[in-house]
Amino acid sequence: MEQKLPKLTEEQRIDNIKRLERARLAFDDTMPIREERERNFRYYVGDQWSDLMKDPDTGEMISEETFIRKQGRIPAKQNLIGKTIRNLAGQFRTNYPDPVAFGRSRGNASAGEMMTSALQYALDINEANELDAQNMKEFSVGGVVGWKVGYKWWSQLDREDLYINNLDATRIFYNADANDIRGMDITIIGELHDLTLNEIMSKFGFSIRDKEKLLSIFPDARADDWEINNFPQHIQKFRDFYIPDNPDKLRVIEVWERGYEDMDFLHDYKDGYFEPVDKQFFIDNGYDPEIINSYSLEEIVQLLNQARVDQAAAQGVGEDAVAKMELHSRYEECWRVYYLSPNGDLILSMKSPYDHQEHPYVLGRYMMDGKVLSLCSSIIDQQRHVNRLISMIDASLGRSLKKVMMVDVDSIPAQYKGNLQEYADDMVQMNGFAFYTSQGGKLNMPKEIQSASFPVEAMSLLNLQSELLKDISAVTDAVQGKEPSRQTPASLYAQQTLNASITNKDIFDFYYGLIRKRNRKVVKVIKQFYSEPRYIKISGTGYDSGVDSMYDPDEVRDVDFDVVVGEAQQTLAYRQNVDVELKEFLSGQLITFREYLQTTSMPYADKLLQLLDNREEKQQEDGQPPVGLTPEQMQSMAEQGGLTPNQ
């Protein structure tokens, strides 16, 4: 559907400018969080000497790296923060959660199975495992993480489908006074987009005829002489709210605001549903638009109730036995989105298009008492101390003597008396020589000397800080998988690993909770936009092949779903336990061999399933009844397969 640029009155433009200023204030209020995140990110990538300090000689502010180099030293570092965060991301990948959707009543088991497959399909096409692993690192660095869940046209898939994007922590904004860990007190949220003019036209559905109108909204789109060096210094370092980062792009500001308005709800006692309703609701359900627009909502409900009464009377049913509809009006919370230019021009505005009636964001902040916390912030001091100690040790070693030979000139043979350098070259090719004349005529043989000024205390402090960093981050040697010493009992090593995982359990459980919240929103979007039956390509097993991987929206439309995050099936221990239990079920003839193959993690399970399907299909074509496997054959094949999980 072609989008038209709305015409604004002066009052509407003023409202949009006020809205932009509220968004800008929210963006500026969260600047301290972005500044700390920017510093943490520098330490994460290894830029760990960029903090500013006052130069004691000039009084100017310079970086620590510049000050160290002025002293003739090298700013050495050992990036322990990067290793720690990568280890946490690796733990997350190893234990990636397996989402399961289920209906809230036992009678909805098949619908839950279907929705689980649709959920896993949506996560698979969005490569959610990569998005979530990247967000785990972002969460460890900045303490703020999130996703955007929506529905759009996929050019790669040549169809519309659900999409998930990671939020850019440097582009999002929200009201800084929101202190609820669940984000329920967020009243404004949005992000900054930098798009080309063609991307704007495509994203918002404009035609080429609207290009000149858009150029009037974005006059900078005509400019080709922008110079980024003319921007203020703070804009180059920290993103500006109104000015795009790239001069070749245009800034579009997406603002979601929570408001309140009178809303009408239709309660149908026949079906039991209770949902928001307007005239478009009846039009979408097949009623004549011309008739619907001729009546108010109250009159429409009365007419529909009367039609039910008349239909029941024709069948001999009294009016008292007819389930009717009732219209309720309430002052309800609602979300509305605005896409604005920096000048206050409105590109698009509408109520939330989603049935969940919320914004599309899932935002998580690891915080306490209104302050965002992050793992990286808690270990920066240890990282800085480690760097200082390494730099100190390096400087001490650089100033110490290194195997300088002290040579008494009286001990040098006569043929070298006139050329001491020749003597030094002949004696050794590396290291140095020092020639001297002993006092008192005493003859001293050449001897090797070496400085004993190695900073032993610094090494002890370095080891201490390294251990403190491991303790604070809970990424110990056991968690890193390092081989323990021979004196370490296996039980102690396992206990160390468990203790470390308990320390980080708070971080992981909080992040898993965010993923669960994200997946709940994914399920709601699937229910709304997967409006026609479709085949779903499923990775892995667990979905009944009898329904041929078909998603039927009619089966899930009236089911209330929840999402749980199950134990990761990627872990080796999980797969081993499952396969052992499946073998027992197969031996006890509680499941068929096909059901066993559908749930096991054997590397050749899918191939065997395909072979069975091909054989049964050929037998049906030949008019032969399918021949199943006897329990003895099942047991034999299972034992020969070894039930080895896919490692």
C-alpha positions as CSV (number, residue, x, y, z in Angstrom):
1,M,0.0,0.0,0.0
2,E,1.4,3.4,-1.1
3,Q,2.2,5.7,1.8
4,K,1.3,9.4,1.7
5,L,3.2,12.1,3.5
6,P,0.8,13.6,6.1
7,K,0.0,17.3,6.0
8,L,0.7,19.0,9.3
9,T,-0.9,21.9,10.9
10,E,1.2,24.4,12.8
11,E,-0.1,23.0,16.0
12,Q,0.8,19.4,15.0
13,R,4.3,20.5,14.0
14,I,4.8,22.1,17.4
15,D,3.7,18.9,19.0
16,N,6.2,16.9,17.0
17,I,9.0,19.3,17.9
18,K,8.1,18.9,21.6
19,R,8.0,15.2,21.1
20,L,11.5,15.3,19.5
21,E,12.8,17.4,22.5
22,R,11.4,14.8,24.9
23,A,13.2,12.1,23.0
24,R,16.4,14.2,22.9
25,L,16.3,14.7,26.6
26,A,15.9,11.0,27.1
27,F,18.9,10.4,24.8
28,D,21.0,13.0,26.7
29,D,19.9,11.6,30.1
30,T,21.3,8.2,29.1
31,M,24.6,9.7,27.9
32,P,26.5,8.6,31.1
33,I,25.5,5.0,30.4
34,R,26.8,5.3,26.8
35,E,30.0,7.0,28.0
36,E,30.7,4.2,30.5
37,R,29.9,1.6,27.8
38,E,32.3,3.3,25.4
39,R,35.1,3.1,28.0
40,N,34.3,-0.5,28.7
41,F,34.4,-1.3,25.0
42,R,37.8,0.2,24.7
43,Y,39.1,-2.0,27.4
44,Y,37.4,-5.0,25.8
45,V,39.1,-4.5,22.4
46,G,42.5,-3.8,24.0
47,D,42.6,0.0,23.9
48,Q,43.5,0.2,27.6
49,W,45.8,3.3,27.9
50,S,43.4,5.9,26.5
51,D,42.1,7.3,29.8
52,L,43.0,11.0,30.2
53,M,45.3,12.4,32.9
54,K,46.9,15.7,33.7
55,D,50.4,16.1,32.4
56,P,52.5,17.0,35.5
57,D,54.9,19.1,33.3
58,T,52.4,21.1,31.3
59,G,49.1,20.7,33.1
60,E,47.3,19.6,29.9
61,M,45.1,16.6,29.7
62,I,46.8,13.8,27.8
63,S,46.2,10.1,27.5
64,E,48.0,7.7,29.7
65,E,49.7,6.1,26.7
66,T,51.2,9.5,25.7
67,F,52.5,10.1,29.2
68,I,54.1,6.7,29.4
69,R,55.8,7.1,26.0
70,K,57.1,10.6,27.0
71,Q,59.0,8.8,29.8
72,G,60.6,6.5,27.2
73,R,58.6,3.5,28.3
74,I,56.3,1.2,26.4
75,P,52.6,1.0,27.5
76,A,52.5,-2.8,27.8
77,K,49.2,-4.5,28.5
78,Q,47.6,-8.0,28.8
79,N,44.0,-8.0,27.7
80,L,42.4,-10.2,30.4
81,I,39.0,-8.5,30.0
82,G,38.6,-9.6,26.4
83,K,39.5,-13.2,27.3
84,T,37.0,-13.1,30.2
85,I,34.1,-11.9,28.1
86,R,34.8,-14.3,25.3
87,N,34.8,-17.1,27.8
88,L,31.3,-16.1,29.0
89,A,30.1,-15.9,25.4
90,G,31.6,-19.4,24.9
91,Q,29.7,-20.7,27.9
92,F,26.5,-19.2,26.6
93,R,27.0,-20.8,23.1
94,T,27.7,-24.1,24.9
95,N,24.4,-23.8,26.8
96,Y,22.3,-22.1,24.3
97,P,18.7,-22.3,25.5
98,D,16.1,-24.4,23.7
99,P,12.8,-22.5,23.5
100,V,9.5,-24.4,23.9
101,A,6.0,-22.9,23.5
102,F,3.1,-24.5,25.2
103,G,-0.6,-23.8,25.6
104,R,-1.8,-23.0,29.1
105,S,-4.2,-26.0,29.1
106,R,-3.3,-29.7,28.6
107,G,-5.8,-29.9,25.7
108,N,-3.5,-27.6,23.7
109,A,-0.5,-29.9,23.4
110,S,-0.6,-30.2,19.7
111,A,-1.0,-26.5,19.2
112,G,2.0,-26.0,21.6
113,E,4.0,-28.4,19.5
114,M,3.1,-26.5,16.3
115,M,3.9,-23.2,17.8
116,T,7.2,-24.5,19.2
117,S,8.2,-25.4,15.6
118,A,7.1,-22.1,14.3
119,L,9.1,-20.3,17.0
120,Q,12.2,-22.4,16.3
121,Y,11.8,-21.7,12.5
122,A,11.5,-17.9,13.1
123,L,14.6,-18.0,15.3
124,D,16.4,-20.1,12.8
125,I,15.9,-17.8,9.8
126,N,16.9,-14.8,11.9
127,E,20.1,-16.7,13.1
128,A,19.0,-15.9,16.6
129,N,21.9,-18.0,18.1
130,E,24.4,-15.6,16.6
131,L,22.4,-12.5,17.5
132,D,22.1,-13.7,21.1
133,A,25.8,-14.6,21.4
134,Q,26.7,-11.2,20.2
135,N,24.2,-9.6,22.6
136,M,25.8,-11.6,25.4
137,K,29.1,-9.8,24.8
138,E,27.2,-6.5,24.6
139,F,25.5,-7.3,27.9
140,S,28.8,-8.0,29.5
141,V,30.4,-4.8,28.2
142,G,27.6,-2.3,28.7
143,G,25.0,-3.8,31.0
144,V,22.2,-2.7,28.5
145,V,21.0,-5.1,25.8
146,G,17.9,-5.7,23.7
147,W,16.1,-6.8,20.6
148,K,13.5,-5.4,18.2
149,V,10.9,-7.9,17.0
150,G,8.8,-7.0,14.0
151,Y,7.5,-8.2,10.6
152,K,8.9,-7.1,7.3
153,W,9.6,-8.0,3.7
154,W,12.6,-10.3,3.4
155,S,14.2,-9.9,-0.1
156,Q,16.4,-13.0,0.6
157,L,13.3,-15.1,1.3
158,D,11.1,-13.3,-1.3
159,R,8.3,-13.0,1.3
160,E,7.2,-11.2,4.4
161,D,8.3,-12.8,7.7
162,L,9.2,-12.1,11.2
163,Y,12.5,-10.4,11.9
164,I,14.7,-9.9,14.9
165,N,17.4,-7.2,15.2
166,N,19.9,-6.6,18.0
167,L,19.6,-3.1,19.4
168,D,22.5,-0.7,19.0
169,A,23.2,0.5,22.5
170,T,24.6,3.7,21.1
171,R,21.5,4.6,19.2
172,I,18.6,3.7,21.6
173,F,17.0,6.0,24.1
174,Y,14.4,5.7,26.9
175,N,13.3,7.7,29.9
176,A,16.2,7.6,32.3
177,D,13.9,7.6,35.3
178,A,12.7,4.1,34.5
179,N,14.0,2.0,37.4
180,D,11.8,-1.1,37.0
181,I,14.1,-4.1,36.2
182,R,11.3,-5.4,34.0
183,G,11.0,-2.2,32.1
184,M,7.4,-1.7,32.9
185,D,7.8,2.0,33.8
186,I,9.2,2.9,30.4
187,T,7.1,5.7,28.9
188,I,9.2,6.6,25.8
189,I,11.6,4.5,23.8
190,G,13.1,4.7,20.4
191,E,16.2,4.7,18.2
192,L,18.1,6.7,15.7
193,H,18.1,5.6,12.1
194,D,20.6,6.8,9.4
195,L,19.1,6.0,6.0
196,T,19.6,7.1,2.4
197,L,16.7,8.7,0.6
198,N,16.0,5.6,-1.4
199,E,16.0,3.5,1.8
200,I,13.4,5.9,3.3
201,M,11.2,5.7,0.3
202,S,11.4,1.9,0.3
203,K,11.0,1.4,4.1
204,F,7.9,3.6,4.4
205,G,6.3,2.7,1.1
206,F,6.6,6.0,-0.8
207,S,6.5,6.2,-4.6
208,I,9.0,8.0,-6.8
209,R,6.4,10.8,-7.1
210,D,7.0,11.7,-3.5
211,K,10.8,12.2,-3.9
212,E,10.5,16.0,-4.1
213,K,8.3,16.1,-1.0
214,L,10.9,14.1,0.9
215,L,13.7,16.4,-0.4
216,S,11.8,19.3,1.1
217,I,11.7,17.4,4.4
218,F,15.4,16.5,4.2
219,P,17.1,19.5,2.6
220,D,20.5,18.1,3.5
221,A,19.8,15.3,1.0
222,R,20.7,17.7,-1.7
223,A,24.0,18.7,-0.1
224,D,27.2,17.1,-1.3
225,D,29.7,19.3,0.4
226,W,29.4,18.1,4.0
227,E,32.7,18.1,5.9
228,I,32.7,15.9,9.0
229,N,35.8,17.8,10.4
230,N,33.6,20.8,10.7
231,F,31.4,19.1,13.2
232,P,31.9,19.8,17.0
233,Q,34.4,17.4,18.6
234,H,31.7,15.9,20.9
235,I,29.7,14.9,17.9
236,Q,32.6,13.0,16.4
237,K,33.2,11.1,19.7
238,F,29.6,10.6,20.8
239,R,26.6,10.3,18.5
240,D,24.5,13.4,18.1
241,F,20.7,13.2,18.3
242,Y,19.9,15.3,15.3
243,I,22.9,15.0,13.0
244,P,23.6,11.7,11.1
245,D,26.9,10.0,11.5
246,N,27.4,9.7,7.8
247,P,27.0,12.9,5.7
248,D,25.6,10.7,2.9
249,K,22.6,9.6,5.0
250,L,19.6,11.2,6.6
251,R,18.5,11.0,10.2
252,V,15.1,9.5,10.9
253,I,14.1,9.4,14.6
254,E,11.7,6.6,15.7
255,V,9.8,7.5,18.8
256,W,7.4,5.2,20.7
257,E,5.3,6.9,23.3
258,R,3.0,5.4,25.9
259,G,-0.3,7.3,26.1
260,Y,-3.8,6.9,27.3
261,E,-7.1,7.1,25.4
262,D,-10.7,5.9,25.4
263,M,-10.8,2.4,23.9
264,D,-13.7,0.2,23.0
265,F,-13.6,-3.5,23.9
266,L,-16.0,-6.2,22.5
267,H,-17.0,-9.0,24.8
268,D,-18.6,-11.8,22.9
269,Y,-20.2,-14.3,25.3
270,K,-20.6,-16.8,22.5
271,D,-16.8,-17.3,22.0
272,G,-15.7,-15.8,25.3
273,Y,-13.1,-13.4,23.7
274,F,-12.6,-9.9,25.0
275,E,-10.5,-7.6,22.7
276,P,-10.1,-4.1,21.4
277,V,-12.5,-3.2,18.6
278,D,-13.1,-0.4,16.1
279,K,-14.9,-0.1,12.8
280,Q,-11.8,-1.6,11.0
281,F,-12.2,-4.7,13.1
282,F,-15.6,-5.4,11.6
283,I,-14.4,-4.5,8.1
284,D,-11.5,-7.0,8.5
285,N,-14.0,-9.6,9.5
286,G,-15.9,-9.4,6.2
287,Y,-18.6,-6.8,6.9
288,D,-19.5,-4.3,4.2
289,P,-17.4,-1.1,4.8
290,E,-20.1,1.2,3.6
291,I,-22.6,-0.3,6.0
292,I,-20.2,-0.3,8.9
293,N,-19.2,3.4,8.4
294,S,-22.9,4.3,8.4
295,Y,-23.4,3.3,12.1
296,S,-21.7,3.9,15.4
297,L,-20.0,1.0,17.2
298,E,-22.9,0.8,19.7
299,E,-25.4,0.6,16.8
300,I,-23.3,-2.1,15.0
301,V,-23.3,-4.3,18.2
302,Q,-27.0,-3.8,18.6
303,L,-27.6,-4.9,15.0
304,L,-25.4,-7.9,15.3
305,N,-27.2,-9.0,18.5
306,Q,-30.5,-8.5,16.9
307,A,-29.4,-10.7,13.9
308,R,-28.4,-13.4,16.4
309,V,-31.8,-13.2,18.1
310,D,-33.7,-13.4,14.8
311,Q,-31.6,-16.4,13.7
312,A,-32.3,-18.2,17.0
313,A,-36.0,-17.4,16.9
314,A,-36.2,-19.0,13.4
315,Q,-34.9,-22.1,15.0
316,G,-37.3,-22.0,18.0
317,V,-34.7,-20.7,20.5
318,G,-35.7,-18.0,22.9
319,E,-33.9,-14.6,23.2
320,D,-32.7,-15.4,26.8
321,A,-30.7,-18.4,25.5
322,V,-28.8,-16.3,22.9
323,A,-25.2,-15.4,23.7
324,K,-24.8,-11.7,22.9
325,M,-22.1,-9.2,22.5
326,E,-21.4,-6.3,24.8
327,L,-19.4,-3.1,24.1
328,H,-17.3,-1.8,27.0
329,S,-15.3,1.5,27.0
330,R,-12.3,2.0,29.1
331,Y,-9.5,4.6,29.5
332,E,-6.6,2.4,28.4
333,E,-2.9,2.6,28.0
334,C,-1.7,2.5,24.4
335,W,1.5,2.9,22.5
336,R,1.9,5.0,19.4
337,V,4.9,5.3,17.1
338,Y,6.2,8.4,15.3
339,Y,8.9,8.5,12.6
340,L,10.2,12.1,12.5
341,S,12.7,14.1,10.7
342,P,15.1,16.3,12.8
343,N,13.0,19.3,11.7
344,G,9.8,17.9,13.2
345,D,8.3,16.7,9.9
346,L,6.1,13.6,10.3
347,I,6.9,10.7,8.0
348,L,4.6,8.1,9.6
349,S,2.5,7.9,12.7
350,M,0.2,5.2,13.9
351,K,-1.0,3.2,16.9
352,S,1.0,0.1,17.6
353,P,0.2,-2.3,14.7
354,Y,0.8,-5.3,16.9
355,D,-1.9,-7.3,18.6
356,H,0.1,-7.2,21.9
357,Q,-0.5,-3.4,21.8
358,E,3.1,-2.6,22.8
359,H,6.3,-1.3,21.3
360,P,8.4,-3.9,19.4
361,Y,11.4,-3.6,21.8
362,V,12.7,-6.0,24.4
363,L,15.1,-4.0,26.6
364,G,17.1,-5.3,29.5
365,R,19.2,-3.4,31.9
366,Y,21.3,-5.1,34.6
367,M,20.8,-2.5,37.3
368,M,20.3,-1.7,40.9
369,D,19.1,1.5,42.5
370,G,18.7,3.1,39.1
371,K,22.4,2.5,38.1
372,V,23.3,0.2,35.2
373,L,26.0,-2.3,36.2
374,S,28.2,-4.4,33.9
375,L,30.7,-7.2,34.3
376,C,33.3,-5.2,32.5
377,S,33.1,-2.3,34.9
378,S,33.6,-4.5,37.9
379,I,37.0,-5.8,36.6
380,I,38.5,-2.7,34.9
381,D,40.5,-1.7,38.1
382,Q,42.1,-5.2,38.2
383,Q,42.9,-4.9,34.4
384,R,44.5,-1.4,34.9
385,H,46.6,-2.7,37.8
386,V,47.8,-5.7,35.8
387,N,48.8,-3.3,33.0
388,R,50.7,-1.0,35.3
389,L,52.6,-3.9,36.8
390,I,53.5,-5.3,33.4
391,S,54.7,-1.9,32.3
392,M,56.7,-1.6,35.5
393,I,58.3,-5.0,35.1
394,D,59.1,-4.2,31.4
395,A,60.7,-0.9,32.4
396,S,62.7,-2.5,35.2
397,L,64.0,-5.2,32.8
398,G,64.9,-2.6,30.2
399,R,67.0,-0.6,32.7
400,S,68.8,-3.7,34.2
401,L,72.2,-5.0,33.1
402,K,72.0,-8.0,30.8
403,K,75.0,-10.3,31.0
404,V,77.6,-7.6,30.5
405,M,81.2,-9.0,30.6
406,M,83.7,-7.2,32.9
407,V,87.2,-7.7,31.4
408,D,90.5,-6.7,33.0
409,V,92.6,-5.1,30.3
410,D,95.7,-6.6,31.9
411,S,94.2,-10.1,31.3
412,I,93.9,-9.5,27.6
413,P,96.4,-11.4,25.4
414,A,99.1,-9.2,23.8
415,Q,97.8,-9.6,20.3
416,Y,94.6,-7.9,21.2
417,K,96.1,-5.0,23.1
418,G,95.8,-2.7,20.2
419,N,92.3,-3.7,19.2
420,L,89.9,-4.4,22.1
421,Q,86.9,-4.7,19.8
422,E,88.6,-7.5,17.9
423,Y,89.0,-9.3,21.2
424,A,85.3,-8.7,22.1
425,D,84.2,-10.0,18.6
426,D,86.3,-13.1,19.0
427,M,85.1,-13.9,22.5
428,V,81.3,-13.7,21.8
429,Q,79.0,-12.6,19.1
430,M,76.1,-11.6,21.4
431,N,75.7,-9.5,24.5
432,G,78.3,-6.9,25.6
433,F,81.8,-6.4,27.0
434,A,83.1,-3.9,29.5
435,F,86.9,-3.4,29.6
436,Y,88.5,-2.1,32.8
437,T,92.0,-1.8,34.5
438,S,92.1,-3.3,37.9
439,Q,93.6,-1.3,40.7
440,G,96.7,-2.5,42.7
441,G,98.0,-4.5,39.8
442,K,95.8,-7.5,40.7
443,L,95.0,-9.7,37.8
444,N,91.3,-10.5,37.5
445,M,90.0,-13.1,35.1
446,P,87.0,-12.1,32.8
447,K,83.7,-12.8,34.6
448,E,80.0,-12.5,33.8
449,I,77.8,-10.2,35.8
450,Q,74.0,-9.9,35.7
451,S,71.7,-7.5,37.5
452,A,69.7,-8.9,40.4
453,S,67.2,-6.0,40.3
454,F,64.3,-8.1,38.9
455,P,61.1,-6.8,40.6
456,V,60.0,-9.9,42.5
457,E,57.4,-8.0,44.4
458,A,55.9,-6.8,41.2
459,M,55.5,-10.3,39.9
460,S,53.7,-11.3,43.1
461,L,51.4,-8.4,42.7
462,L,50.8,-9.3,39.1
463,N,49.8,-12.8,40.0
464,L,47.6,-11.4,42.8
465,Q,45.7,-9.1,40.5
466,S,45.3,-11.8,37.9
467,E,43.7,-14.1,40.5
468,L,41.5,-11.3,41.7
469,L,40.2,-10.7,38.2
470,K,39.4,-14.4,37.9
471,D,37.6,-14.4,41.3
472,I,35.6,-11.3,40.5
473,S,34.5,-12.4,37.1
474,A,34.1,-16.1,38.2
475,V,36.0,-17.1,35.0
476,T,38.5,-19.4,36.8
477,D,41.0,-21.9,35.5
478,A,38.4,-24.6,35.9
479,V,35.8,-22.7,33.9
480,Q,38.3,-22.0,31.2
481,G,39.0,-25.7,30.9
482,K,42.6,-25.5,31.9
483,E,44.2,-28.8,32.9
484,P,44.5,-29.0,36.7
485,S,47.7,-29.9,38.5
486,R,48.3,-33.5,39.3
487,Q,47.6,-32.9,43.0
488,T,44.1,-31.6,42.3
489,P,41.4,-34.3,42.9
490,A,38.7,-34.6,40.2
491,S,36.0,-33.9,42.8
492,L,37.6,-30.7,43.8
493,Y,38.0,-29.6,40.2
494,A,34.4,-30.3,39.5
495,Q,33.4,-28.4,42.6
496,Q,35.5,-25.4,41.5
497,T,33.7,-25.4,38.2
498,L,30.3,-25.6,39.9
499,N,31.1,-22.8,42.3
500,A,32.2,-20.5,39.4
501,S,29.0,-21.3,37.5
502,I,27.0,-20.4,40.6
503,T,28.7,-17.0,40.8
504,N,27.7,-16.2,37.2
505,K,24.3,-17.8,37.5
506,D,22.8,-14.4,38.3
507,I,24.1,-12.9,35.0
508,F,23.1,-15.9,32.9
509,D,19.6,-16.3,34.4
510,F,18.9,-12.6,33.9
511,Y,20.0,-12.9,30.3
512,Y,18.0,-16.1,29.8
513,G,15.0,-14.2,31.2
514,L,15.4,-11.5,28.6
515,I,15.5,-14.2,25.8
516,R,12.4,-15.7,27.2
517,K,10.6,-12.3,27.1
518,R,11.9,-11.8,23.6
519,N,10.6,-15.2,22.5
520,R,7.2,-14.5,24.0
521,K,6.9,-11.4,21.8
522,V,8.0,-13.5,18.9
523,V,5.2,-15.9,19.5
524,K,2.7,-13.1,19.6
525,V,3.9,-11.7,16.3
526,I,3.7,-15.2,14.8
527,K,0.1,-15.6,15.9
528,Q,-0.8,-12.2,14.4
529,F,1.0,-12.3,11.0
530,Y,1.2,-16.0,10.2
531,S,-2.3,-15.7,8.9
532,E,-2.2,-18.5,6.3
533,P,-1.1,-22.2,6.5
534,R,2.5,-22.6,5.6
535,Y,5.2,-25.3,5.5
536,I,7.9,-24.7,8.1
537,K,11.4,-26.0,7.6
538,I,12.5,-27.3,10.9
539,S,16.1,-27.8,12.0
540,G,16.5,-30.9,14.2
541,T,13.9,-33.2,15.5
542,G,11.0,-33.1,18.0
543,Y,8.1,-32.2,15.7
544,D,5.6,-34.8,14.7
545,S,6.2,-35.6,11.1
546,G,2.6,-36.7,10.7
547,V,1.5,-33.1,10.3
548,D,4.2,-32.7,7.7
549,S,5.7,-29.6,9.3
550,M,2.6,-27.6,8.6
551,Y,1.7,-24.5,10.6
552,D,-2.1,-23.9,10.8
553,P,-3.1,-20.6,12.2
554,D,-6.6,-21.8,12.9
555,E,-5.3,-24.2,15.5
556,V,-3.3,-21.6,17.5
557,R,-5.5,-18.5,17.1
558,D,-7.4,-18.9,20.3
559,V,-4.7,-20.5,22.4
560,D,-2.8,-18.6,25.0
561,F,0.8,-19.5,24.8
562,D,3.7,-19.2,27.2
563,V,7.4,-19.8,26.4
564,V,9.9,-21.6,28.6
565,V,13.6,-21.9,28.1
566,G,14.6,-25.5,28.3
567,E,18.0,-27.1,28.9
568,A,20.3,-26.7,26.0
569,Q,20.3,-29.8,23.8
570,Q,23.7,-28.8,22.4
571,T,25.5,-29.8,25.5
572,L,27.2,-33.2,25.4
573,A,26.0,-34.3,28.8
574,Y,22.4,-33.5,27.9
575,R,22.6,-35.5,24.6
576,Q,24.2,-38.5,26.3
577,N,21.5,-38.6,29.0
578,V,18.7,-38.4,26.4
579,D,20.2,-41.1,24.2
580,V,20.7,-43.5,27.1
581,E,17.0,-43.0,28.2
582,L,15.8,-43.4,24.6
583,K,17.7,-46.7,24.3
584,E,15.9,-47.9,27.4
585,F,12.5,-46.8,26.0
586,L,13.3,-48.6,22.7
587,S,14.4,-51.8,24.5
588,G,11.2,-51.7,26.5
589,Q,9.2,-51.3,23.3
590,L,7.7,-48.1,24.7
591,I,8.6,-46.2,21.4
592,T,9.0,-47.3,17.8
593,F,12.3,-47.2,16.0
594,R,11.0,-44.2,13.9
595,E,10.2,-42.3,17.1
596,Y,13.6,-43.1,18.4
597,L,15.3,-41.7,15.3
598,Q,13.1,-38.6,15.5
599,T,14.3,-37.7,19.0
600,T,17.9,-39.1,19.2
601,S,21.0,-37.1,18.5
602,M,22.8,-39.8,16.6
603,P,24.7,-38.2,13.7
604,Y,23.1,-40.6,11.2
605,A,19.5,-40.4,12.5
606,D,18.2,-38.1,9.8
607,K,19.8,-40.4,7.1
608,L,18.1,-43.5,8.5
609,L,14.7,-41.6,8.6
610,Q,15.1,-40.7,5.0
611,L,16.0,-44.3,4.1
612,L,12.9,-45.5,5.9
613,D,10.7,-43.0,4.2
614,N,12.1,-44.0,0.8
615,R,11.6,-47.7,1.4
616,E,8.0,-47.2,2.6
617,E,7.2,-45.0,-0.4
618,K,8.6,-47.6,-2.8
619,Q,6.6,-50.3,-1.1
620,Q,3.4,-48.3,-1.5
621,E,4.1,-47.7,-5.1
622,D,4.7,-51.4,-5.7
623,G,1.4,-52.2,-3.9
624,Q,3.1,-53.9,-1.0
625,P,2.1,-53.3,2.6
626,P,4.8,-51.5,4.6
627,V,6.9,-53.9,6.5
628,G,7.8,-52.7,10.0
629,L,10.7,-53.7,12.2
630,T,10.3,-56.3,14.9
631,P,11.4,-55.4,18.4
632,E,14.4,-57.7,18.0
633,Q,15.4,-55.9,14.9
634,M,15.0,-52.5,16.6
635,Q,17.2,-53.6,19.5
636,S,19.8,-55.1,17.2
637,M,20.0,-51.9,15.1
638,A,20.2,-49.7,18.2
639,E,23.0,-51.8,19.7
640,Q,24.9,-51.7,16.4
641,G,24.4,-48.0,16.1
642,G,26.2,-47.5,19.4
643,L,23.8,-44.6,20.3
644,T,26.7,-42.3,20.1
645,P,25.6,-38.7,20.5
646,N,26.6,-36.2,17.8
647,Q,29.7,-34.6,19.2
